[in-house]
Amino acid sequence: MSNQKIPLSEQEKRIKFQDWLENLQQESWQLELLVSGFAIFLILGAYDSLQELQLTANYLSLSISRNFVINAPVTILVFGWVFFLFNLLLHVLLRGLWISTIGLRYVSGDIDYEKLKFTPKFRALLEKKIGSFDLYIERLEKLSSVVFAFTFLTFFTMLSFGLYFFIFGLFVNVLYFLANWLLLGSLINWLRILLLFFYLLFGLIYLIDFLTLGWFKRKSWAARWYLPIYRLMSLITLSFIYRPIYYNLVDNRFGRLIGFMLVPYILIVIFIVSLHFETHEYYPEKDAEKFAFSQDNYDDLRAERRLVTGPSIPSPYIHNGYLEVFIPYLPNLDDPVLQLICPGFIPAKTTTLQTNIVLSMNNVSPKEEGPLNADSSFQCLRQLPRIYINDSLIQQLDLLLYEHPNRQERGMRTTLDIQYLKRGKYLLNVEKQRRDQQHLDSLTWQPIASIPFWVE
């Protein structure tokens, strides 16, 4: 007798697969708890990497004028991390409650309202609101499963938002690069406005359809023009990855309620996370730099994951008679000033995207190509700051280009001879030239830091 297996038909395979899914569905809570626990462990472990990513994005945003390309996706990713962790903890809590109810049912069975001896009015109310204990267990089971699926739906939805803003910023920057490269500067403004308008319009229409659970898809008059928008935005946001979860969730009354709660739920969680108590009513924070001691101003006290975004000195205590001062170069704020200080000088580069492998792509100004004029650039940069000790202006600053060892922040460094100062406390005041908000074609000196230090 032959032992050869008879191949199953497609229908038999489908039935067998459905039976397998039905059996797996009954035991899915074990997989949910396993995945939730493992995911929580990975999420907590990714906290340091996420902070590092934020730090890198913050540093890059200081140098890129259109920094929303970086800031928006990273900010949404951070919020996605918060929601993922919050939802998974909520799921574990609900599953734990569900397991406890099953154990309690094994011990005491269903709720016996007669033994409680409540008045008829309260008994009727409790029987209506609570019902049987089995019904309560069923509700917890359904809620736990929905929360688990809702967790991934929320996370991928927020990733879609991040991709949407990232692609938008990428298009704007690519268009800006091409306009400069092809000498189309006169066309760049209206092209960017046109791109901005249609991109935001398509995104808004797609968002409305998502939040209304497919309102445009149910309208025959919108089918023809909305279908191309739907396909384009699906590709940009990668929503096709989680779309089956979305439609399976909203095809019933309970799921639609969950779908409508998606955006309010996100806003509520963001609001809760942002809450904090303010108990120090008389402790000033704004305009109090001259009275404050900030560790960010000192290299030996600054936290490891902090950027040098303002003037800094090595230590609050000076014992060798020399004070080293680092003044960072912040392109977002300094470049418009440098254009007014040195109107006739055009640098050879503005923004550079490089790879250490083979290729490099340089955004080179079409008016001047070639090596950067280091001397002219440095002469422009050195006109940005001026330094006071208390109220005395340092007349001659011996400034040098410097990359700070903290995060290779670029700027200028000077060493002040302060041996003439007596033992005691002093204030290092740093000012930089900034554009006058009333007259954008003129400059004014603005204080940017007041750093206390002590001469030993």
URBELHU-V353476 format. One record per residue. N is the residue number from 0. RES is the residue in one small letter. PSI is psi in degrees with one decimal (999 if undefined). OMEGA is omega in radians with two decimals (NA if undefined). NEAR is the number of other C-alpha atoms within 12 Angstrom. Layout:
BEGIN
n->N res->RES psi->PSI omega->OMEGA near->NEAR
n->N res->RES psi->PSI omega->OMEGA near->NEAR
END
This chain:
BEGIN
n->0 res->m psi->131.9 omega->-3.06 near->4
n->1 res->s psi->141.5 omega->3.09 near->5
n->2 res->n psi->10.2 omega->-3.10 near->5
n->3 res->q psi->131.9 omega->-3.13 near->6
n->4 res->k psi->141.3 omega->3.09 near->7
n->5 res->i psi->122.4 omega->-3.11 near->8
n->6 res->p psi->141.5 omega->3.14 near->9
n->7 res->l psi->147.8 omega->3.05 near->12
n->8 res->s psi->167.1 omega->3.14 near->10
n->9 res->e psi->-38.4 omega->3.14 near->10
n->10 res->q psi->-40.1 omega->3.10 near->11
n->11 res->e psi->-37.3 omega->3.08 near->13
n->12 res->k psi->-41.0 omega->-3.13 near->13
n->13 res->r psi->-42.5 omega->3.12 near->13
n->14 res->i psi->-42.4 omega->3.13 near->14
n->15 res->k psi->-39.5 omega->3.11 near->15
n->16 res->f psi->-40.4 omega->3.12 near->15
n->17 res->q psi->-40.1 omega->3.07 near->14
n->18 res->d psi->-40.0 omega->3.11 near->14
n->19 res->w psi->-40.9 omega->3.11 near->15
n->20 res->l psi->-39.4 omega->3.12 near->14
n->21 res->e psi->-43.8 omega->3.12 near->13
n->22 res->n psi->-40.4 omega->3.13 near->13
n->23 res->l psi->-34.4 omega->3.14 near->15
n->24 res->q psi->-36.6 omega->3.14 near->17
n->25 res->q psi->-28.9 omega->-3.12 near->16
n->26 res->e psi->16.1 omega->-3.05 near->16
n->27 res->s psi->-22.3 omega->-3.11 near->22
n->28 res->w psi->-31.7 omega->3.11 near->29
n->29 res->q psi->-43.5 omega->3.11 near->19
n->30 res->l psi->-37.7 omega->3.12 near->19
n->31 res->e psi->-47.0 omega->3.14 near->32
n->32 res->l psi->-38.6 omega->3.13 near->27
n->33 res->l psi->-47.6 omega->-3.14 near->19
n->34 res->v psi->-42.2 omega->-3.14 near->23
n->35 res->s psi->-47.2 omega->3.14 near->34
n->36 res->g psi->-43.8 omega->3.13 near->24
n->37 res->f psi->-40.4 omega->-3.13 near->18
n->38 res->a psi->-40.4 omega->3.10 near->27
n->39 res->i psi->-41.8 omega->3.11 near->27
n->40 res->f psi->-44.6 omega->-3.14 near->17
n->41 res->l psi->-38.8 omega->-3.12 near->19
n->42 res->i psi->-45.5 omega->3.11 near->26
n->43 res->l psi->-35.0 omega->3.11 near->21
n->44 res->g psi->-23.3 omega->-3.14 near->15
n->45 res->a psi->1.5 omega->-3.07 near->19
n->46 res->y psi->-44.9 omega->-3.13 near->19
n->47 res->d psi->-41.2 omega->3.13 near->16
n->48 res->s psi->-36.8 omega->3.11 near->17
n->49 res->l psi->-40.1 omega->3.07 near->25
n->50 res->q psi->-39.7 omega->3.10 near->22
n->51 res->e psi->-39.6 omega->3.09 near->20
n->52 res->l psi->-42.4 omega->3.08 near->22
n->53 res->q psi->-42.3 omega->-3.13 near->27
n->54 res->l psi->-44.4 omega->3.11 near->26
n->55 res->t psi->-42.5 omega->3.13 near->23
n->56 res->a psi->-40.1 omega->3.12 near->26
n->57 res->n psi->-39.3 omega->3.14 near->29
n->58 res->y psi->-42.8 omega->3.12 near->30
n->59 res->l psi->-33.7 omega->-3.11 near->31
n->60 res->s psi->-21.6 omega->3.09 near->25
n->61 res->l psi->-18.9 omega->-3.05 near->29
n->62 res->s psi->-10.5 omega->-3.08 near->28
n->63 res->i psi->123.4 omega->-3.09 near->26
n->64 res->s psi->-39.8 omega->3.10 near->24
n->65 res->r psi->63.6 omega->-2.97 near->25
n->66 res->n psi->-4.5 omega->3.09 near->27
n->67 res->f psi->-19.4 omega->3.08 near->28
n->68 res->v psi->-34.4 omega->-3.13 near->29
n->69 res->i psi->-45.2 omega->-3.00 near->33
n->70 res->n psi->-42.4 omega->-3.07 near->29
n->71 res->a psi->-51.5 omega->3.14 near->30
n->72 res->p psi->-39.0 omega->-3.12 near->30
n->73 res->v psi->-40.6 omega->3.11 near->32
n->74 res->t psi->-43.6 omega->3.12 near->29
n->75 res->i psi->-36.7 omega->3.09 near->33
n->76 res->l psi->-39.0 omega->3.10 near->33
n->77 res->v psi->-45.1 omega->3.10 near->30
n->78 res->f psi->-36.9 omega->3.07 near->31
n->79 res->g psi->-39.1 omega->3.08 near->31
n->80 res->w psi->-44.0 omega->3.14 near->33
n->81 res->v psi->-45.6 omega->-3.12 near->30
n->82 res->f psi->-40.0 omega->3.14 near->37
n->83 res->f psi->-47.8 omega->-3.14 near->37
n->84 res->l psi->-44.6 omega->-3.11 near->32
n->85 res->f psi->-45.7 omega->-3.11 near->32
n->86 res->n psi->-39.8 omega->3.13 near->34
n->87 res->l psi->-38.9 omega->3.07 near->38
n->88 res->l psi->-40.2 omega->3.08 near->29
n->89 res->l psi->-39.9 omega->3.12 near->26
n->90 res->h psi->-44.8 omega->3.12 near->37
n->91 res->v psi->-38.6 omega->3.12 near->34
n->92 res->l psi->-45.0 omega->-3.14 near->22
n->93 res->l psi->-40.8 omega->3.11 near->29
n->94 res->r psi->-37.4 omega->3.07 near->35
n->95 res->g psi->-40.8 omega->3.09 near->23
n->96 res->l psi->-41.6 omega->3.14 near->21
n->97 res->w psi->-44.6 omega->3.12 near->29
n->98 res->i psi->-38.3 omega->3.13 near->22
n->99 res->s psi->-35.2 omega->3.12 near->17
n->100 res->t psi->-36.1 omega->3.09 near->26
n->101 res->i psi->-42.3 omega->3.08 near->23
n->102 res->g psi->-39.5 omega->3.12 near->16
n->103 res->l psi->-37.5 omega->3.12 near->17
n->104 res->r psi->-36.0 omega->3.11 near->20
n->105 res->y psi->-32.8 omega->-3.10 near->13
n->106 res->v psi->-47.6 omega->-2.97 near->11
n->107 res->s psi->0.6 omega->3.10 near->13
n->108 res->g psi->-148.0 omega->-3.09 near->15
n->109 res->d psi->171.2 omega->3.12 near->22
n->110 res->i psi->126.4 omega->3.11 near->22
n->111 res->d psi->96.2 omega->-3.08 near->17
n->112 res->y psi->-25.9 omega->-3.13 near->21
n->113 res->e psi->-39.5 omega->-3.13 near->15
n->114 res->k psi->-20.4 omega->3.12 near->10
n->115 res->l psi->-23.8 omega->3.08 near->13
n->116 res->k psi->41.3 omega->3.06 near->12
n->117 res->f psi->163.9 omega->3.05 near->15
n->118 res->t psi->154.6 omega->-3.11 near->13
n->119 res->p psi->-36.0 omega->-3.11 near->13
n->120 res->k psi->-47.6 omega->3.14 near->11
n->121 res->f psi->-34.8 omega->3.13 near->16
n->122 res->r psi->-42.8 omega->3.11 near->20
n->123 res->a psi->-39.6 omega->3.13 near->16
n->124 res->l psi->-46.4 omega->-3.11 near->14
n->125 res->l psi->-38.7 omega->3.12 near->20
n->126 res->e psi->-30.5 omega->3.13 near->21
n->127 res->k psi->-42.7 omega->-3.07 near->14
n->128 res->k psi->-38.5 omega->-3.06 near->13
n->129 res->i psi->-47.0 omega->-3.08 near->20
n->130 res->g psi->-149.4 omega->-3.13 near->20
n->131 res->s psi->159.7 omega->3.12 near->19
n->132 res->f psi->-32.4 omega->3.10 near->26
n->133 res->d psi->-37.4 omega->3.11 near->21
n->134 res->l psi->-38.3 omega->3.09 near->21
n->135 res->y psi->-41.8 omega->3.10 near->23
n->136 res->i psi->-39.9 omega->3.13 near->28
n->137 res->e psi->-40.3 omega->3.11 near->20
n->138 res->r psi->-42.1 omega->3.11 near->22
n->139 res->l psi->-39.2 omega->3.12 near->27
n->140 res->e psi->-46.3 omega->-3.14 near->31
n->141 res->k psi->-43.4 omega->-3.12 near->26
n->142 res->l psi->-40.9 omega->-3.14 near->28
n->143 res->s psi->-43.8 omega->3.14 near->33
n->144 res->s psi->-40.4 omega->3.13 near->34
n->145 res->v psi->-41.2 omega->3.12 near->34
n->146 res->v psi->-38.4 omega->3.14 near->34
n->147 res->f psi->-46.4 omega->3.10 near->38
n->148 res->a psi->-37.5 omega->3.14 near->34
n->149 res->f psi->-31.6 omega->3.12 near->39
n->150 res->t psi->-49.6 omega->-3.12 near->40
n->151 res->f psi->-34.7 omega->3.09 near->35
n->152 res->l psi->-43.9 omega->3.13 near->35
n->153 res->t psi->-44.5 omega->-3.11 near->42
n->154 res->f psi->-47.5 omega->-3.13 near->32
n->155 res->f psi->-29.3 omega->3.05 near->30
n->156 res->t psi->-42.6 omega->3.13 near->37
n->157 res->m psi->-35.0 omega->3.04 near->34
n->158 res->l psi->-36.1 omega->3.09 near->32
n->159 res->s psi->-40.8 omega->3.07 near->34
n->160 res->f psi->-44.4 omega->3.13 near->32
n->161 res->g psi->-43.0 omega->3.10 near->31
n->162 res->l psi->-38.0 omega->3.14 near->31
n->163 res->y psi->-48.8 omega->-3.13 near->34
n->164 res->f psi->-33.3 omega->3.12 near->33
n->165 res->f psi->-45.7 omega->3.13 near->28
n->166 res->i psi->-39.5 omega->3.10 near->30
n->167 res->f psi->-50.5 omega->3.13 near->34
n->168 res->g psi->-36.4 omega->3.13 near->29
n->169 res->l psi->-43.3 omega->3.12 near->25
n->170 res->f psi->-43.3 omega->-3.13 near->24
n->171 res->v psi->-43.1 omega->-3.13 near->30
n->172 res->n psi->-40.1 omega->3.10 near->29
n->173 res->v psi->-41.6 omega->3.11 near->24
n->174 res->l psi->-39.7 omega->3.11 near->28
n->175 res->y psi->-42.0 omega->3.13 near->31
n->176 res->f psi->-45.8 omega->-3.13 near->27
n->177 res->l psi->-37.3 omega->-3.14 near->23
n->178 res->a psi->-40.6 omega->3.10 near->24
n->179 res->n psi->-39.6 omega->-3.09 near->26
n->180 res->w psi->-38.1 omega->-3.11 near->21
n->181 res->l psi->10.7 omega->3.13 near->19
n->182 res->l psi->45.6 omega->3.13 near->17
n->183 res->l psi->38.7 omega->-3.08 near->17
n->184 res->g psi->-32.1 omega->-3.13 near->20
n->185 res->s psi->-20.6 omega->-3.11 near->13
n->186 res->l psi->-12.8 omega->-2.95 near->17
n->187 res->i psi->-38.8 omega->-3.04 near->24
n->188 res->n psi->-50.5 omega->-3.09 near->17
n->189 res->w psi->-28.8 omega->3.07 near->17
n->190 res->l psi->-41.5 omega->3.12 near->23
n->191 res->r psi->-40.4 omega->3.11 near->27
n->192 res->i psi->-41.6 omega->3.13 near->19
n->193 res->l psi->-43.7 omega->3.11 near->17
n->194 res->l psi->-45.0 omega->3.13 near->25
n->195 res->l psi->-45.0 omega->-3.08 near->25
n->196 res->f psi->-52.4 omega->-3.07 near->16
n->197 res->f psi->-38.2 omega->3.14 near->17
n->198 res->y psi->-45.8 omega->3.12 near->26
n->199 res->l psi->-36.3 omega->3.11 near->22
n->200 res->l psi->-47.6 omega->3.12 near->18
n->201 res->f psi->-41.4 omega->3.12 near->27
n->202 res->g psi->-40.0 omega->3.13 near->31
n->203 res->l psi->-43.5 omega->3.12 near->20
n->204 res->i psi->-44.0 omega->-3.14 near->27
n->205 res->y psi->-38.6 omega->3.13 near->34
n->206 res->l psi->-41.8 omega->3.11 near->27
n->207 res->i psi->-42.9 omega->3.11 near->20
n->208 res->d psi->-38.1 omega->3.14 near->25
n->209 res->f psi->-44.6 omega->-3.09 near->29
n->210 res->l psi->-28.0 omega->3.13 near->24
n->211 res->t psi->12.0 omega->3.08 near->22
n->212 res->l psi->38.9 omega->3.03 near->29
n->213 res->g psi->38.5 omega->-3.10 near->27
n->214 res->w psi->-44.3 omega->-3.13 near->19
n->215 res->f psi->-30.6 omega->-3.14 near->24
n->216 res->k psi->-20.6 omega->-3.13 near->22
n->217 res->r psi->-3.6 omega->-3.10 near->15
n->218 res->k psi->121.3 omega->-3.11 near->14
n->219 res->s psi->-33.2 omega->-3.11 near->12
n->220 res->w psi->-16.7 omega->-3.11 near->12
n->221 res->a psi->-7.6 omega->-3.01 near->18
n->222 res->a psi->-42.6 omega->-3.02 near->17
n->223 res->r psi->-48.9 omega->-3.06 near->15
n->224 res->w psi->-21.7 omega->-3.11 near->17
n->225 res->y psi->-25.5 omega->-3.10 near->27
n->226 res->l psi->-46.3 omega->3.09 near->23
n->227 res->p psi->-39.5 omega->3.10 near->16
n->228 res->i psi->-42.1 omega->-3.13 near->28
n->229 res->y psi->-44.0 omega->-3.12 near->30
n->230 res->r psi->-40.5 omega->3.14 near->20
n->231 res->l psi->-48.3 omega->-3.11 near->22
n->232 res->m psi->-30.1 omega->3.06 near->33
n->233 res->s psi->-38.9 omega->3.12 near->27
n->234 res->l psi->-41.4 omega->-3.12 near->19
n->235 res->i psi->-44.2 omega->-3.06 near->28
n->236 res->t psi->-6.1 omega->-3.10 near->31
n->237 res->l psi->32.5 omega->-3.10 near->23
n->238 res->s psi->-16.0 omega->3.12 near->32
n->239 res->f psi->-16.4 omega->3.13 near->21
n->240 res->i psi->-43.2 omega->-3.06 near->20
n->241 res->y psi->6.6 omega->-3.10 near->25
n->242 res->r psi->-40.3 omega->3.09 near->25
n->243 res->p psi->-37.6 omega->3.09 near->15
n->244 res->i psi->-42.9 omega->-3.11 near->24
n->245 res->y psi->-50.2 omega->-3.09 near->32
n->246 res->y psi->-35.4 omega->3.10 near->23
n->247 res->n psi->-28.3 omega->3.14 near->21
n->248 res->l psi->-37.6 omega->-3.00 near->30
n->249 res->v psi->9.3 omega->-3.14 near->28
n->250 res->d psi->7.6 omega->3.04 near->17
n->251 res->n psi->168.9 omega->-3.02 near->14
n->252 res->r psi->-44.8 omega->-3.12 near->13
n->253 res->f psi->-41.2 omega->3.13 near->17
n->254 res->g psi->-38.3 omega->3.11 near->25
n->255 res->r psi->-37.4 omega->3.08 near->23
n->256 res->l psi->-41.7 omega->3.09 near->21
n->257 res->i psi->-41.2 omega->3.14 near->30
n->258 res->g psi->-42.7 omega->3.11 near->35
n->259 res->f psi->-23.6 omega->-3.11 near->24
n->260 res->m psi->-1.0 omega->-3.04 near->21
n->261 res->l psi->-57.2 omega->-3.11 near->31
n->262 res->v psi->-46.9 omega->3.06 near->22
n->263 res->p psi->-36.7 omega->3.13 near->16
n->264 res->y psi->-43.8 omega->3.11 near->21
n->265 res->i psi->-44.0 omega->-3.14 near->29
n->266 res->l psi->-39.0 omega->-3.14 near->16
n->267 res->i psi->-43.5 omega->-3.14 near->15
n->268 res->v psi->-42.2 omega->3.09 near->23
n->269 res->i psi->-41.5 omega->3.12 near->20
n->270 res->f psi->-43.0 omega->-3.13 near->13
n->271 res->i psi->-43.1 omega->-3.13 near->15
n->272 res->v psi->-33.0 omega->-3.09 near->15
n->273 res->s psi->-9.4 omega->-3.11 near->12
n->274 res->l psi->140.3 omega->3.03 near->10
n->275 res->h psi->156.2 omega->-3.14 near->8
n->276 res->f psi->136.4 omega->3.02 near->9
n->277 res->e psi->107.8 omega->-3.04 near->10
n->278 res->t psi->-13.3 omega->-3.09 near->8
n->279 res->h psi->81.2 omega->-3.00 near->8
n->280 res->e psi->-31.5 omega->-3.06 near->8
n->281 res->y psi->8.4 omega->-3.14 near->8
n->282 res->y psi->109.9 omega->-3.08 near->12
n->283 res->p psi->146.7 omega->3.08 near->14
n->284 res->e psi->-40.8 omega->3.13 near->15
n->285 res->k psi->141.2 omega->3.10 near->10
n->286 res->d psi->34.0 omega->-3.11 near->13
n->287 res->a psi->22.5 omega->-3.07 near->14
n->288 res->e psi->-35.8 omega->-3.10 near->21
n->289 res->k psi->-16.3 omega->-3.11 near->23
n->290 res->f psi->1.1 omega->-3.01 near->16
n->291 res->a psi->153.9 omega->3.04 near->20
n->292 res->f psi->109.5 omega->-3.09 near->20
n->293 res->s psi->127.0 omega->3.12 near->27
n->294 res->q psi->-20.7 omega->3.14 near->25
n->295 res->d psi->-16.9 omega->-3.12 near->28
n->296 res->n psi->-5.0 omega->-3.04 near->37
n->297 res->y psi->129.6 omega->-3.09 near->33
n->298 res->d psi->-32.8 omega->-3.10 near->28
n->299 res->d psi->-6.3 omega->-3.14 near->18
n->300 res->l psi->-16.2 omega->-3.06 near->21
n->301 res->r psi->137.9 omega->3.11 near->23
n->302 res->a psi->153.3 omega->-3.04 near->15
n->303 res->e psi->-37.0 omega->-3.06 near->19
n->304 res->r psi->43.1 omega->3.10 near->21
n->305 res->r psi->141.4 omega->3.09 near->24
n->306 res->l psi->152.1 omega->3.03 near->34
n->307 res->v psi->95.4 omega->-3.11 near->36
n->308 res->t psi->2.5 omega->3.11 near->34
n->309 res->g psi->172.5 omega->3.12 near->37
n->310 res->p psi->144.9 omega->-3.12 near->41
n->311 res->s psi->156.4 omega->3.07 near->41
n->312 res->i psi->160.8 omega->-3.05 near->40
n->313 res->p psi->-38.5 omega->-3.04 near->31
n->314 res->s psi->155.6 omega->3.06 near->28
n->315 res->p psi->-14.2 omega->-3.08 near->31
n->316 res->y psi->118.6 omega->-3.09 near->25
n->317 res->i psi->122.5 omega->-3.04 near->28
n->318 res->h psi->-6.1 omega->-3.09 near->21
n->319 res->n psi->7.1 omega->3.08 near->20
n->320 res->g psi->3.4 omega->3.12 near->19
n->321 res->y psi->133.1 omega->-3.13 near->23
n->322 res->l psi->115.3 omega->3.11 near->34
n->323 res->e psi->128.9 omega->-3.08 near->35
n->324 res->v psi->128.2 omega->3.07 near->42
n->325 res->f psi->129.6 omega->3.13 near->41
n->326 res->i psi->109.6 omega->-3.08 near->40
n->327 res->p psi->149.3 omega->3.04 near->43
n->328 res->y psi->116.0 omega->-3.09 near->36
n->329 res->l psi->97.7 omega->-3.03 near->32
n->330 res->p psi->-38.6 omega->-3.11 near->28
n->331 res->n psi->-39.6 omega->-3.10 near->23
n->332 res->l psi->-33.8 omega->-3.00 near->24
n->333 res->d psi->-32.1 omega->-3.06 near->31
n->334 res->d psi->-43.6 omega->3.08 near->29
n->335 res->p psi->-32.6 omega->3.10 near->25
n->336 res->v psi->-42.9 omega->-3.13 near->31
n->337 res->l psi->-32.4 omega->3.11 near->35
n->338 res->q psi->-29.5 omega->3.08 near->27
n->339 res->l psi->-34.4 omega->3.12 near->25
n->340 res->i psi->-43.1 omega->-3.11 near->28
n->341 res->c psi->72.4 omega->-3.06 near->22
n->342 res->p psi->-24.1 omega->-3.10 near->16
n->343 res->g psi->-6.9 omega->-3.07 near->13
n->344 res->f psi->127.1 omega->3.10 near->23
n->345 res->i psi->114.9 omega->-3.13 near->27
n->346 res->p psi->158.3 omega->-3.10 near->29
n->347 res->a psi->-16.9 omega->-3.13 near->22
n->348 res->k psi->152.0 omega->3.07 near->24
n->349 res->t psi->-55.4 omega->3.12 near->25
n->350 res->t psi->139.6 omega->-3.09 near->25
n->351 res->t psi->129.1 omega->3.02 near->18
n->352 res->l psi->116.0 omega->-3.02 near->18
n->353 res->q psi->158.8 omega->2.99 near->12
n->354 res->t psi->145.3 omega->-3.13 near->10
n->355 res->n psi->3.1 omega->-3.07 near->8
n->356 res->i psi->-76.9 omega->-3.07 near->6
n->357 res->v psi->-50.0 omega->-2.93 near->7
n->358 res->l psi->160.1 omega->2.98 near->10
n->359 res->s psi->144.9 omega->3.14 near->13
n->360 res->m psi->116.0 omega->-3.08 near->17
n->361 res->n psi->131.0 omega->3.01 near->21
n->362 res->n psi->91.6 omega->-3.03 near->27
n->363 res->v psi->134.1 omega->3.10 near->28
n->364 res->s psi->132.5 omega->-3.07 near->26
n->365 res->p psi->-17.4 omega->-3.08 near->22
n->366 res->k psi->-22.6 omega->-3.11 near->19
n->367 res->e psi->125.1 omega->3.09 near->18
n->368 res->e psi->151.3 omega->3.14 near->17
n->369 res->g psi->-171.7 omega->-3.10 near->15
n->370 res->p psi->147.5 omega->-3.14 near->15
n->371 res->l psi->132.7 omega->3.10 near->18
n->372 res->n psi->92.1 omega->-3.01 near->17
n->373 res->a psi->-41.9 omega->-3.08 near->17
n->374 res->d psi->-45.6 omega->-3.13 near->15
n->375 res->s psi->-41.3 omega->3.13 near->21
n->376 res->s psi->-42.6 omega->-3.13 near->26
n->377 res->f psi->-38.7 omega->3.11 near->24
n->378 res->q psi->-31.9 omega->3.07 near->21
n->379 res->c psi->-45.6 omega->-3.09 near->30
n->380 res->l psi->-38.5 omega->-3.04 near->36
n->381 res->r psi->-11.5 omega->3.09 near->32
n->382 res->q psi->-4.7 omega->-3.11 near->30
n->383 res->l psi->-49.3 omega->-2.98 near->41
n->384 res->p psi->165.1 omega->2.84 near->42
n->385 res->r psi->152.9 omega->-2.97 near->33
n->386 res->i psi->138.4 omega->3.04 near->41
n->387 res->y psi->146.9 omega->2.86 near->28
n->388 res->i psi->113.6 omega->-2.88 near->29
n->389 res->n psi->-115.3 omega->-3.14 near->19
n->390 res->d psi->7.7 omega->-3.09 near->14
n->391 res->s psi->121.9 omega->-3.14 near->15
n->392 res->l psi->132.4 omega->3.03 near->18
n->393 res->i psi->115.1 omega->-2.98 near->23
n->394 res->q psi->-43.7 omega->-3.09 near->12
n->395 res->q psi->116.4 omega->3.13 near->16
n->396 res->l psi->121.3 omega->3.08 near->25
n->397 res->d psi->81.6 omega->-3.06 near->22
n->398 res->l psi->143.6 omega->3.08 near->28
n->399 res->l psi->146.4 omega->3.03 near->23
n->400 res->l psi->141.4 omega->-3.01 near->25
n->401 res->y psi->139.1 omega->2.99 near->23
n->402 res->e psi->117.5 omega->-3.06 near->18
n->403 res->h psi->136.3 omega->-3.12 near->28
n->404 res->p psi->-10.1 omega->-3.13 near->16
n->405 res->n psi->-60.7 omega->3.11 near->27
n->406 res->r psi->27.7 omega->-3.07 near->23
n->407 res->q psi->33.6 omega->3.05 near->19
n->408 res->e psi->132.7 omega->-3.06 near->31
n->409 res->r psi->146.0 omega->3.12 near->29
n->410 res->g psi->-150.1 omega->-3.13 near->33
n->411 res->m psi->149.1 omega->-3.13 near->34
n->412 res->r psi->140.9 omega->3.07 near->30
n->413 res->t psi->152.6 omega->3.11 near->29
n->414 res->t psi->119.6 omega->-3.10 near->26
n->415 res->l psi->131.8 omega->3.06 near->28
n->416 res->d psi->108.8 omega->-3.08 near->21
n->417 res->i psi->27.8 omega->-3.13 near->24
n->418 res->q psi->-18.8 omega->3.13 near->16
n->419 res->y psi->-12.6 omega->-3.11 near->14
n->420 res->l psi->139.5 omega->3.09 near->24
n->421 res->k psi->164.8 omega->3.12 near->14
n->422 res->r psi->132.9 omega->3.12 near->17
n->423 res->g psi->-169.5 omega->-3.08 near->16
n->424 res->k psi->140.7 omega->3.09 near->18
n->425 res->y psi->167.1 omega->-3.12 near->26
n->426 res->l psi->122.5 omega->3.07 near->29
n->427 res->l psi->113.8 omega->-3.14 near->37
n->428 res->n psi->126.2 omega->-3.13 near->33
n->429 res->v psi->131.7 omega->3.07 near->37
n->430 res->e psi->153.2 omega->3.05 near->26
n->431 res->k psi->151.7 omega->3.05 near->32
n->432 res->q psi->135.3 omega->3.12 near->30
n->433 res->r psi->157.8 omega->3.07 near->31
n->434 res->r psi->134.9 omega->3.06 near->24
n->435 res->d psi->123.8 omega->-3.10 near->17
n->436 res->q psi->-24.4 omega->3.11 near->12
n->437 res->q psi->-37.4 omega->3.14 near->10
n->438 res->h psi->97.8 omega->-3.01 near->10
n->439 res->l psi->-13.8 omega->3.13 near->14
n->440 res->d psi->8.4 omega->3.11 near->17
n->441 res->s psi->163.0 omega->-3.06 near->18
n->442 res->l psi->155.2 omega->3.08 near->23
n->443 res->t psi->152.9 omega->3.11 near->21
n->444 res->w psi->130.8 omega->3.14 near->20
n->445 res->q psi->135.8 omega->3.09 near->20
n->446 res->p psi->135.8 omega->3.13 near->24
n->447 res->i psi->-14.6 omega->3.13 near->29
n->448 res->a psi->144.2 omega->2.99 near->36
n->449 res->s psi->107.3 omega->-2.99 near->33
n->450 res->i psi->115.0 omega->3.07 near->40
n->451 res->p psi->142.5 omega->3.04 near->33
n->452 res->f psi->159.8 omega->-3.07 near->36
n->453 res->w psi->128.9 omega->3.08 near->25
n->454 res->v psi->124.4 omega->-3.14 near->25
n->455 res->e psi->999 omega->NA near->19
END
